[in-house]
Amino acid sequence: MNKHPIFGNRVAILATKHHKETVIAPILEQELGIKVIVPQDFDTDRFGTFTRDVKRVGNQVEAARLKAETALSVTNETLALASEGTFSPHPTNPFIPCNREIVILLDKTNEIEIIGQAVSIETNFSHRVIKNIQEAQEFAEKAGFPEHALVVMVHPSPKNQEEIIKGINTTEQLVEAVTFALKRSESGEISIETDMRALYNPTRMKNIARATHDLMKKIQNACPNCDFPGFDVFQRKQGLPCAYCHSPTELTLAVTYKCQKCGFFREVMFPDGIQEADPSLCNYCNP
């Protein structure tokens, strides 16, 4: 075990109820020398659910930050971790679902916040309106069932929690849930979707691990001026020139790194390793 000079031998509270400690804790305990603890009966569903019965508090970063801050307030510790995931169409291909995971570290002693992230098209995120058991089984097969659990709910919008059945991971449970929802449905249609909670979705859990590794890289990236951890991108500047017409594009031209402790900053040109953009990504050449 490596003990980081700032984090070694400290306790970090992980705000989760969905077993994220199985992938987050081993990485940070091994690399930083901290002890990760999950508080008892900490209900993260109050900050938002994928099934939309509880609206998420703020944006992705704000929700993760609030989880971490709340965990600190109920434990009186000074170091906290939390993660938050989103699912949306891929920015360059709207027909492909994309999973963005972040893992946030809050350190009240040193007054720093460091965020790791992973963006991946490796996800089974999907939903469908169905009318019978056969359609449910077809959906399940494509969704990686039963390793990946499912959610069934009355369509178009459930009236209460009873009409949302989560964590379905056996054929018997699936048949029972579909039969129940169809009986409650006035339209004869119900909704089926992938259960995106981490403990029921191994693919998402892998992306959370990737975000944790990214967090580690950012922690280990020390400020050139004061050697404090978390020297990270503070600002991105668009305008990478088109290779054909040289007009500025929306691609990144430069990034600015900034230290949260001493305020030192450094601009890095062409951070993606390319000095010109493909003309297909130029709004002038390819409007």
N, C-alpha and C positions, 0 to 999 in steps of 0.2 A: 504493500500500500504506500502511495506517495502522499505526503502531507504538505498541502499548499500552505505557504506562510500566513495567508489571511483566513483560509477556511478550515485548515487542519484541526481536528479534535473538536469541531463545533457540531451542534445538532441542527439539522435542517428539517423543517416541518413541510411535508408534502401534502398539499390540499387535494385529496382524491377520495372517491368511494368506489372507483372502478378498477382497482388493482394495478394502477399505472406504476406503482413502486416495483413491480416485477421487472420492468425494463429500465426505469430511471435510476433506482437506487444503486444497482451494481456498478453502473458506469461512474456515478459521482462519488460513491464510497471508495472505489478503487483509485480514481484519478485525483481526488481532492483530499481524501482522508476525513470526510465528514460522515456523520451518522444520520441517515434519513429515517424519519419517523412519521407514520401516518396517524393523525389524531383520531380518536375513537368517535364513531357516529357523526363524522363530518359530512354533511349533506351538500354535495356540489350541485345537485339538481336544482337547487334554489337559484342558481346563477344562469339557468337556461338548460333546455333539453333539446335533443335532436328531433324528438317527436312533436316539438312545437307547442306542447301543452303548457310549458313555461318559457316565456320569451327571454332570450339571452340579454344579460345586462351589458349594454354598451357594445363596442366592437370586440373583435377577437382579443386584442391586447388588453383592453380595459377589463374584460371578463376574467382573463387569467390573472391580471394584477389584483383585482378585487378578491379573487379566491385566496391568493397568497397573503394579502393584507388581513383578510378575515381570519385565516389560520393563525397568523401571528397574534392577533388580538385575543384569541381564546386560549393561547398557550403560553403567552408571555416570553416567547423566544424572539430571536433577532434575525434569524435566517429562514427563508421560506421558499418553496418551489410550488409551481402550479403549471398545468398545461391546458391548452384549449385547441380544438380542431375545428376547421371549417371545410365544407364541401361545396364546390361551385364549378361552373364550366371552365375549362382550361382557357387562359387568356388568348391563346393563338388558335385554338380549335374548340369552339363552343359545343361541339358534339361529344367531346371527351370529358368525363368528370375528373376533377382535380381535388386532391386532399392537401390542405396546408395545416401543418402542425407547428405549434410553438410551445416552448418550455421556458418559463420565466424564472429567474432567480432574483429574489429581493434580499438585500443585506442592509438592515437598518443601522448596524454598527458603523459600516463604512459608507453608508448613503449611496449605494449603487444599485442599478438594475441592469441585468444582462439577459438578453433574449436569444435563444437558439431557435432555428426554424428548419423545417423540411417541407418541400413542395414536391408532390409526387402524383403521377397518373396511375400509380399502383393502388387501386381502390375498387371495391365491389359496390360502391355507393349506387343505389338504384331504387326505383319505386314503380308501382304499376297499379292500375285499377283492374280488379278481377271480378268474376261472377260465379266461380265454382272452384272445387278442390283441384281439378286437373290444372287449371291455370295457375293456381298457387304452387303446385308441385313443379310446374315448368319454370316458374320464377325462381323457386328455391334451388333448383339444379344449376341455374346460371349464376346464382349468388354465392356459391360455395357452401351451401348448407350440407350437413349440420355443423361443420366447424365454425361457420359464420352464422350467427343467429338472425332471426327475422322478427319483424313487428307487423301485427295485423290490427287494423282499426276500422271502425265503421266509417263509411264514406258518405258525403264529402267531408264532414267534420264531426268528430265524436262529441257527444254531449257531456260526457264525464269520464273520469279515469278508468272506469270499468270497461269502457268501449275501446280502450287501448291496451292490447296484449303485447308485452315486450318479452325479450329473452327466449323466444321460441327456438329450441335447438334439438327437438326430436320430431319424428314424423307424427307420432301420436298427438303431441302438443299442437302441431300445425293443423291437423285435421280438426281437432277440438276447437281451436281458435277461429278457423275459417267458418266452421259450422255455426258457432256462437255469433260471430259478426254478421253473417248473412241473415240470421234470424232477426237481428236487431236493426238491419238496414231497411230503410223505407224504399230505397231505389233499386234494391236487388244487386247493388254493387258494393264492394268493400275495397279498402286500400291495403296493399302489402308492400313492405319496404325492408331494406336491410337495417339491422340493428347496428348503429354506428358507435355505441358505447364500447370503450376500449376492451373491457373484459369479455365482450361477446364478438370481437372483431380482430382476429389475429393480424390481418393485413394492416389495419390502422395502428395496432400496437407496434408493428415494425417501423412505421413512420414516426411514431413518438420516440422510439429509440434513436432514429436518425436525427431528430431534432435535438435530442439530449447530447449526442455526439457533437452536433454543431455548437451547442451551448458550451461544451468543454473547450472546443477550439477557440471560441471567443474569450472565454475566461483565461486561457493560456496565452492569448495575444496581449502582451504587456505593452504599456505606453513607453515609447522610446525616450520620453523625457523624465518620467518619475517611476517607471517600472510597475505601475499599478495595473491590475488585470482588467480585461474588458475593453481594450482599445478597439473600438468597433465603428462601423460605418454610421455616420451621423446624418449625412446628406448625399443625395444622388443628383447628378447634373446630366440632363438629357442633351442630345445634340450630336451624337456620333454621325459623321458625314456619310452620305450615300457614296458608294464606290463609283457610280456612274455620273451623277450630276453634282455631287458634292454638297447638296442641300442638307441641312441638319435633319436628322430623323428623331424618333422618340426613343431610340436605344441609348444606353448609358455611355456618356463621353468620359465622365470622371466621377469619383466618389471622394468624400471628405471623411477621414477618420478623426474621432475626437475622444479625448480622455475625460471621463466623468469626474476625475479627482482634481487634476491640475489645469484642465481646460486646453491642453496642448492639442493642436490639430495638424493634419497633414493631408494634402490632396494627392490622389493617385489617378493618373490619366489611364484610359483604356483598361479598366479593371477586368473586363471580360476577355482580354487577350486579343482583341481585334481592333484595328484602327479605322476600318471602313465597314459600313453596313451593306448588306445584300440589297440590291435595288428593289427586290420584291417587297422589302419592308419600308420603302420610301413612299411617303404620301404624294410626292410630286411625280415620281416615275411610275408608281402603281397606285393611283388614287382610288 
